[in-house]
Amino acid sequence: MTRTFTYADFVQYGEQHGVTHYLPEAIVQDPSRHQETLAYGQVREYALCQGVTLLHTDMHFLVPYHAQSRVQEAYSFAMLLNGQLRIGRERSPLQTVGPACGINTSYRNERMQTHYLPGMRLAALDVLVDQTQIEQNAYTERLLPILDAAPPTFAVAEQDDAFLDNVRLQLQMAQDDSVGPLIYEALGLQLLARVRAAPSAPAEWQNNDRLSRQDHERLGALREYIHREPWQLHTIRSMSQFTGMGESALRKKFQLKFNTSIMACVKEYRLQMAQRYLEQGESVEKVAMLAGYRHSSNFSTAFKRRFGVNPRRW
C-alpha cells in the first residue's frame, strides 16, 4: 500500500538501518515542516533469517537529499529496478547507477554516500546483511560462503537486463499474498547468489575506456526513456537529439555499451509492451499500431519470432 514519508519517517528509518539522511536545511530547522510529505511509495521488508533482510522499495522523492552509512560489519547487495541514483565512497567521486545494475557494498572499511534527486521514482531490491546479528544455524551456514565471496569494498556490477526482466515478473507475482513471502525469499537468495557468481565486477566505464562516463550516463538515460515510453516515435534523429550525440556516434556507442543495435532495443521494448497489452485483452490490430507496425501481419511475424506464439493465441 502506498504511503507518505515525512522527516520523522526518514529519521526513524535511519536509526533502524544505520543511515544518516541529510535533508534540506529549510525542512530540518523548521519543526512545522516535519510532518510535510517528502516522499511517497512503498517499502516492504522480508527477513530471510536473523541478520539478513530483503528490502523492496518503490519511492517517489519530492525533495533532494543524500544519505550516509554509519554501520560496520555489514553488507548490502542491491539491484536498481527503476530510476537513477549517485553512489560512492565518502570523499570519493560518485557513480551514476541506473536500472539493471547490481550494487555490492561492504561497510567494513569505509562509509558510503548516496544522492537522490527530486521528482525521481526509485525502485530497488536490497539484501541487507548485519553480521553482528547472524545466528549460526543450518540456513546461515549456506549463506556464509556467499558472504565470504563478497567484494571487500564497493563495486557496481554490469547491467543485466534479462535478470531485471525476471525480477520484475516475479515482483508482479509477489502481489499475491499467498505466494509473496516465498517469492521475496527466492529473490533475496538470487541476489546473494549473483554476488558469488560475479563478486567484484567493476563499473562499466572503468572496464571500457572507449566510452566516457558522460557517454554511459546519456546512453543509460536514453535506454530508460525507450523502456518507459516505447510507443513514442523513436528515430535515430530524435534519439541523437536526446543524447546530444551525432547519429553515427550514437549507433556505435549504443552497440558498444549494450551489445545490441539501438533499433533492436526499440523493437524489443515495443514487443514487450505489446505482450502486456495483449494480456489485458487488447486486439492484435490495436496493439500492432501501438507497437509501431503499419500492418498487423508484420507485427504477428515479429511477435511469433520473439515469443514463439501467434499473438492471437496469447
GIPEWO-V90689 format. One record per pair of residues at least 6 apart in sequence whose ideal C-beta (glycine too) atoms are under 8 Angstrom apart, sorted by the first residue. I is the first residue (numbers start at 0). J is the second residue. D is the distance in Angstrom with one decimal. If there is no record, write none. Layout:
<<I:J:D> <I:J:D>>
//
This chain:
<<0:41:6.9> <1:39:6.1> <1:40:6.1> <1:41:5.9> <2:39:6.8> <2:40:7.6> <2:41:7.2> <3:36:4.4> <3:38:7.4> <3:39:4.8> <4:36:7.1> <4:37:5.8> <4:38:4.4> <4:39:6.6> <4:40:7.6> <4:58:7.5> <5:33:6.3> <5:34:5.2> <5:35:6.3> <5:36:6.5> <5:37:6.2> <6:22:6.4> <6:26:5.9> <6:27:7.1> <6:32:7.0> <6:33:4.3> <6:34:7.6> <6:35:7.1> <6:37:6.5> <7:33:5.8> <7:34:7.3> <9:20:4.5> <9:22:6.4> <9:37:6.8> <9:64:7.9> <10:20:7.2> <12:18:7.1> <12:20:7.6> <12:42:8.0> <13:19:5.7> <13:20:5.1> <13:66:7.5> <16:70:7.5> <16:127:6.9> <17:68:6.3> <17:69:4.6> <17:70:3.5> <17:73:7.3> <18:66:5.1> <18:67:7.0> <18:68:5.8> <18:69:6.6> <18:70:7.8> <19:66:6.7> <19:67:4.9> <19:68:8.0> <19:69:6.0> <20:64:6.0> <20:65:7.9> <20:66:5.1> <21:64:5.8> <21:65:5.1> <21:66:7.0> <21:67:7.0> <22:37:6.9> <22:62:6.6> <22:64:4.7> <23:62:5.7> <23:63:7.0> <23:64:6.9> <25:32:7.4> <26:32:4.8> <26:33:7.5> <26:35:6.7> <26:37:7.2> <26:62:7.0> <36:61:6.7> <37:60:7.4> <37:61:5.7> <37:62:5.2> <37:64:7.9> <38:58:5.2> <38:59:6.3> <38:60:4.9> <38:61:5.9> <38:62:7.7> <39:58:7.3> <39:59:5.5> <39:61:7.7> <40:56:7.0> <40:57:5.0> <40:58:3.7> <40:59:5.5> <40:120:7.8> <41:55:7.6> <41:56:7.2> <41:57:5.0> <41:58:7.6> <42:54:6.7> <42:55:7.5> <42:56:5.0> <42:58:7.4> <43:54:7.2> <43:55:4.4> <43:56:7.8> <43:183:7.5> <44:52:5.8> <44:53:7.2> <44:54:5.8> <45:52:7.1> <45:53:4.5> <45:55:7.7> <45:180:6.5> <45:183:4.1> <45:184:6.8> <45:187:7.0> <46:52:5.4> <46:53:7.8> <47:53:6.1> <47:126:7.4> <47:142:7.9> <47:184:6.1> <47:187:5.0> <47:188:7.4> <48:133:7.4> <48:134:7.4> <48:136:7.6> <48:138:5.3> <48:139:5.8> <48:142:7.5> <49:132:5.8> <49:133:6.3> <49:134:4.7> <49:139:7.9> <50:128:6.6> <50:129:4.8> <50:130:6.8> <50:131:7.4> <50:132:3.4> <50:133:3.7> <50:134:7.0> <50:139:7.8> <51:126:6.7> <51:127:7.4> <51:128:5.3> <51:129:7.8> <51:133:6.9> <51:139:7.7> <51:142:6.7> <51:187:7.4> <52:126:7.3> <52:127:4.8> <53:124:6.9> <53:125:7.3> <53:126:5.5> <53:127:7.9> <53:183:5.6> <53:184:7.6> <53:186:6.7> <53:187:4.0> <53:190:7.9> <54:123:7.7> <54:124:7.2> <54:125:4.5> <54:126:7.8> <54:127:6.4> <55:123:7.7> <55:124:5.6> <55:170:7.2> <55:183:7.0> <56:121:7.2> <56:122:6.5> <56:123:5.4> <56:125:7.2> <57:80:7.8> <57:81:7.5> <57:120:7.5> <57:121:7.8> <57:122:4.2> <58:120:7.2> <58:121:5.4> <58:122:7.4> <59:118:7.9> <59:119:7.4> <59:120:5.0> <59:121:7.9> <60:115:5.1> <60:116:7.0> <60:117:5.8> <60:118:7.3> <60:119:5.5> <60:121:6.6> <61:117:5.9> <61:118:7.4> <62:117:5.4> <63:114:7.7> <63:115:6.7> <63:116:6.1> <63:117:4.9> <64:114:7.9> <64:115:5.8> <65:112:5.9> <65:113:6.3> <65:114:4.3> <65:115:6.8> <66:112:6.9> <66:113:5.0> <66:115:7.5> <67:89:6.8> <67:110:5.8> <67:111:7.2> <67:112:4.9> <67:113:7.9> <68:106:5.6> <68:110:5.2> <68:111:4.7> <68:112:7.7> <69:110:7.2> <70:106:5.0> <70:129:7.2> <71:106:5.8> <71:107:6.4> <72:106:7.3> <72:107:6.5> <72:129:7.3> <72:130:4.6> <72:131:5.4> <73:105:7.9> <73:106:4.6> <73:107:8.0> <73:127:7.1> <73:128:6.1> <73:129:5.1> <73:130:6.4> <73:131:7.9> <74:103:7.6> <74:104:6.7> <74:105:5.6> <74:106:7.1> <74:126:7.9> <74:127:7.6> <74:128:4.2> <74:130:7.5> <74:146:6.4> <74:149:5.5> <75:102:7.2> <75:103:7.5> <75:104:4.4> <75:106:7.4> <75:125:5.9> <75:126:7.1> <75:127:5.6> <75:128:7.4> <76:101:7.2> <76:102:7.7> <76:103:5.5> <76:104:7.8> <76:125:7.2> <76:126:4.5> <76:128:7.5> <76:149:7.5> <76:190:4.9> <76:191:6.1> <76:193:7.7> <76:194:5.4> <77:101:6.9> <77:102:4.5> <77:103:7.9> <77:104:7.7> <77:123:5.5> <77:124:6.5> <77:125:4.0> <77:126:7.3> <77:190:7.6> <78:99:7.3> <78:100:7.2> <78:101:5.2> <78:102:7.4> <78:123:6.6> <78:124:5.2> <78:125:8.0> <78:162:7.6> <78:163:7.1> <78:166:6.7> <78:190:6.4> <79:96:5.8> <79:97:6.4> <79:98:5.4> <79:99:7.2> <79:100:5.6> <79:102:7.0> <79:121:7.6> <79:122:7.5> <79:123:5.1> <80:98:6.1> <80:122:4.1> <80:123:5.8> <80:124:6.6> <80:163:6.8> <80:166:6.7> <80:167:6.7> <80:170:7.8> <81:98:5.8> <81:120:5.7> <81:121:6.6> <81:122:4.0> <82:97:7.7> <82:98:7.3> <82:119:5.0> <82:120:5.4> <82:121:3.9> <82:122:6.6> <83:95:5.9> <83:96:6.7> <83:97:4.9> <83:116:7.4> <83:119:6.9> <83:121:7.8> <83:219:7.4> <83:220:7.5> <83:223:7.6> <84:95:7.6> <84:96:5.8> <84:113:5.8> <84:114:6.6> <84:115:5.9> <84:116:7.7> <84:119:7.9> <84:121:6.3> <85:93:4.1> <85:94:7.0> <85:95:5.6> <85:96:7.6> <85:113:7.0> <85:114:4.0> <86:93:6.2> <86:94:6.1> <86:96:5.8> <86:102:6.5> <86:111:6.8> <86:112:7.2> <86:113:4.7> <86:114:7.5> <86:153:7.9> <86:155:7.9> <87:93:4.1> <87:94:5.5> <87:111:7.1> <87:112:6.4> <87:153:6.9> <88:109:5.3> <88:110:7.5> <88:111:6.2> <88:112:7.5> <88:152:7.6> <88:153:5.8> <89:109:6.1> <89:110:4.2> <89:111:6.8> <89:112:5.6> <93:112:7.3> <93:114:6.4> <94:155:5.9> <94:202:5.5> <95:212:7.8> <95:215:7.6> <95:216:5.1> <95:219:7.4> <96:102:6.1> <96:155:5.9> <97:158:7.7> <97:219:4.2> <97:220:7.5> <97:223:6.1> <98:158:8.0> <98:163:6.2> <98:223:6.1> <98:226:7.6> <99:158:4.5> <99:159:5.5> <99:160:5.1> <99:162:7.1> <99:163:4.0> <100:155:5.8> <100:156:6.4> <100:157:7.5> <100:158:5.4> <101:155:7.2> <101:156:3.5> <101:159:7.2> <101:190:7.6> <101:193:6.3> <101:197:7.9> <101:200:7.7> <102:153:8.0> <102:154:7.9> <102:155:5.8> <102:156:7.5> <103:149:6.3> <103:150:5.3> <103:153:7.4> <103:154:4.9> <103:155:7.8> <103:156:6.6> <103:194:5.9> <103:198:7.3> <103:199:7.6> <104:111:5.7> <104:152:7.9> <104:153:5.3> <104:154:8.0> <105:149:6.1> <105:150:6.3> <105:151:5.7> <105:152:5.5> <105:153:7.3> <107:151:7.2> <108:151:7.2> <108:152:6.1> <109:152:6.9> <109:153:7.8> <111:153:6.4> <115:121:6.7> <124:166:6.6> <124:186:6.1> <124:187:7.9> <124:190:6.4> <126:187:5.1> <126:190:5.0> <126:191:6.0> <128:146:6.3> <130:146:7.5> <133:139:5.5> <133:142:8.0> <133:143:7.9> <142:191:6.6> <144:195:7.4> <145:191:4.9> <145:192:6.8> <145:194:6.0> <145:195:4.7> <146:191:7.9> <148:194:6.4> <148:195:4.8> <148:198:4.8> <149:194:5.4> <149:198:6.0> <150:194:8.0> <150:198:5.4> <150:199:4.1> <154:198:7.8> <154:199:5.0> <154:200:6.3> <154:201:6.4> <154:202:7.6> <155:200:7.5> <155:201:7.3> <155:202:4.3> <155:203:7.6> <156:193:7.4> <156:197:5.8> <156:200:4.2> <157:197:7.7> <157:200:5.3> <157:203:6.0> <158:203:7.0> <158:257:7.6> <162:189:8.0> <162:193:7.4> <164:271:7.8> <166:186:6.4> <166:189:7.8> <169:182:5.3> <169:185:7.1> <169:186:6.0> <170:182:7.7> <170:186:7.7> <172:178:6.4> <172:182:5.7> <173:179:4.4> <173:182:4.1> <173:183:6.0> <173:186:7.9> <203:210:7.6> <203:215:5.7> <203:256:7.2> <204:210:6.3> <204:211:7.0> <204:212:4.8> <204:214:7.8> <204:215:5.0> <207:255:7.2> <207:256:7.8> <209:255:6.3> <210:218:7.7> <210:252:6.1> <210:255:6.2> <210:256:6.0> <214:244:7.9> <214:252:5.6> <214:256:7.4> <215:256:6.7> <217:242:4.4> <217:243:6.7> <217:244:7.0> <218:242:6.8> <218:252:6.2> <218:253:5.9> <218:256:5.1> <218:257:7.5> <220:241:8.0> <220:242:7.7> <221:238:6.0> <221:241:5.7> <221:242:5.4> <221:253:7.6> <222:257:6.9> <222:264:6.4> <224:241:6.8> <225:231:8.0> <225:233:5.9> <225:238:7.9> <225:264:6.2> <225:265:5.7> <225:268:5.4> <226:268:5.2> <229:265:7.0> <229:268:4.1> <229:269:4.6> <229:271:7.4> <229:272:4.7> <229:290:7.7> <230:269:7.4> <230:272:6.7> <230:289:5.4> <230:290:7.6> <230:291:7.5> <232:291:7.8> <233:265:4.8> <235:246:5.1> <235:249:6.9> <235:250:7.1> <235:261:7.2> <235:262:7.7> <236:246:6.7> <238:249:6.3> <238:261:6.6> <239:245:6.5> <239:246:4.6> <239:249:5.1> <242:249:5.9> <244:252:6.7> <249:261:6.7> <250:260:7.1> <250:261:6.1> <253:259:7.9> <253:260:7.2> <253:261:4.3> <253:264:7.3> <254:260:5.8> <254:261:7.4> <257:264:6.6> <259:267:7.9> <266:301:7.2> <267:305:7.7> <269:290:4.3> <269:291:5.7> <270:290:6.6> <270:301:6.6> <270:302:6.2> <270:305:5.1> <270:306:7.5> <272:289:7.0> <272:290:6.5> <273:286:4.8> <273:287:7.5> <273:289:7.0> <273:290:4.5> <273:298:7.2> <273:302:6.4> <273:310:7.2> <274:302:7.9> <274:306:6.7> <274:313:7.1> <276:285:7.6> <276:286:4.7> <276:289:6.5> <277:283:7.4> <277:286:5.7> <277:310:5.8> <277:313:4.5> <278:313:7.1> <283:295:5.4> <283:298:7.2> <283:299:6.8> <283:310:5.1> <283:311:5.6> <284:295:5.0> <286:298:7.2> <286:310:7.0> <287:294:7.3> <287:295:4.3> <287:297:7.7> <287:298:3.6> <287:299:7.6> <290:298:6.0> <292:298:3.8> <292:301:7.3> <298:310:7.0> <299:309:6.1> <299:310:5.5> <299:311:7.3> <302:308:7.9> <302:309:7.5> <302:310:4.5> <302:313:7.9> <303:309:5.4> <303:310:7.3> <306:313:7.5>>
//
